Amino acid sequence: MKRKYKIAVYAIAKNEEKFINRWYNSMREADTIYVLDTGSTDKTYELLKEKGVQVIKKEITPWRFDKARNESLNLVPEDYDICVCSDLDEIFTPGWRDILESAWEPTTKQLSYLYNWNHDEQGKPLISFRYEKIHTRQDFKWIYPVHEVLEYTGTNYHKTYCNNLILDHYQDTSK
């Protein structure tokens, strides 16, 4: 399929080495991937670099999720059309980029998709809801130090809903 948009994945990470292979294999459909490493003491930084991920180290003190996410978003160049915010314990179903590009409309500013928060022992989703961490590069910023959300600061806001784009969360319960 011919690519219609420049798509970047961006994320924050700290001590996520056990998730890197799975996460990277899911996210590599993007044109590029940016990660802000906020102080890993394991091999997160090195493993991401080996994969070709654009990774920068920067500690956020005092810690705020919105500040960290804004710093990671700032890694994405202005000429990207679509930004996909992800955590390293999340994965998209294969083919996600084609689904995203098919759903994205010229006026879209933000995309709403299905997020599976957790799963049973057989992998069946237990809690699912709509999530909205896919957006244009311009006119968005993260707000709130905890339970951060995206705020649109521009005009002519238009959200597009996509029912067949799915992001699965596999929480690290040891943290």
N, C-alpha and C positions, 0 to 999 in steps of 0.2 A: 504494500500500500504506500502510495506517495505521502510523505509527511506534509501536513498543512501548517503545523505550528512548531515553534521552538519550545521545547518542554524541559524544565529543570526540576529535579527533585532536590529538596533541601531538608536538613535535619540537624538536631542537636544530639550529642552522644557523650556518655561518660561510662567507661568500663562496660562496653557492649561487645567485647570480642567474640563471645559465643554466638551472637546473632548475625555477625557480619556477612558470612557466606550466603545464608538464606535471604537476608535482606537485600544484599547487593544483586543477587540473581533475580529477585523480583523487580527491583527498581531500575535495572540496566536498560529497560526499554526507553528511558528518558534520553534526551540528547546529552545531558551532563548531570552529575550529582555533586552536591556541595554538602559538607558536614562541618559543623562547628563542634570541635571536641572541647568540652568544658572542664577538662582536668582528669582525664583517664590516667590510671596508674597501671593498667594492663596493656595489652598490645593493640588496642582499638585503633589508635592513630596509625601505627605501622601497617596493620592489615588493610585499612582503608586506602592508604597510599599505594600499597601493592596492587590493589584492584583498579587504580587509576582515578579514584575519587579525589575531588578537590577538597582537601581537608585542612583546616586551620585550627590551631590551638589557642584558646582564650578562656581564662577563668572569669566567671561572672561573680563579683562580690560587691554587695551582698547578693545572694542568689535570688533571681526572679525569673520565672519561666518566660514572661513576655520579653524581657530584655534579651535573654538567650535566643529566643525565636527570632526577634527582630535582627539580632546580630547575624544569625544564620541566613535570614532572608536577604540581608544586605550583601551577602556573598554572591547572590544571583545577579548577573549583569542586567541592566535596564532593557536590553533588546530581546529578552525572552518573553514569549507570549503567555505562557502558562507556568505557574509555580505549583508544585505538589509538595506539601509539607507532610513528612512522615517521621515516625519514630522507628528505631532499629528493631523493635520487637513487633513490627507490623509488616505484612506482605500483601501485595495485590495478587489477584488471580492472573494467570498468564494471559497475554493479549490485552492488558488493561489500556495500553496506549491507544490502540485502534478504537476501543470502546470510548475512551475519553475524547479523541478527535472527532468521532462520529457524533457525539452528543453536544460538543461545544458549538455554540452559535456565535456569529460575529459580534453580537451585543453582550455575550456572557461576560460577567465579571467574577462570578463565583459558581462552583459546581457542587451540588449536593449529591451524595452517593451513600451506599449502604456500608455500615461499619459494624462488624461482628466483634463485640467487646470481649467475649469469652466463649469457650467451647466445652462440650462434655468430653468424656473419655474416648468417644468414637469420632470426635472432630466436628460434631454437629453444633451449630451456633446456639448458645443459650440466651444471650442478650444481644440484640441488634438494634441499631438506631441510625438515623441520618447523620452524616458528618459533612463538614464543609471546609476542609483544609486544602482545597484546590482553588486557585484564584489567579487573577492577572497579576503581573509584576507591579503595576502602578496602583496607587491609591489604597493600599492595605497596610495595616500595622497591627501588631499583637498588643493586647491590653490585658491587665491584671497580673499580679505577681504569681498567683496560683490559679488553676483552672482557667488558664489564658484562653482568650477568644480573639478571632480576627475582627477588626473593625474596618469598615469601608469608609474612606475619607473623601471620595470623589463625588461625582454627580452621575445621574442616569444609571443607577444600580440595577442590574438584572441578574437573577440567579437562575441557573438551569438545573433541572433535576434529571439524574441518570439512575435508572433502577437496576441496570445490569453491570455497574462498576462496583466491585466489592473489595474492601480492605479488611483483612483479618488481623486481629490483635492476639498475640500470644505472650501474655504478660510474664515477666520474670518474677516469680513469687519469692525468690530468694533475696530480693532487694528490699 
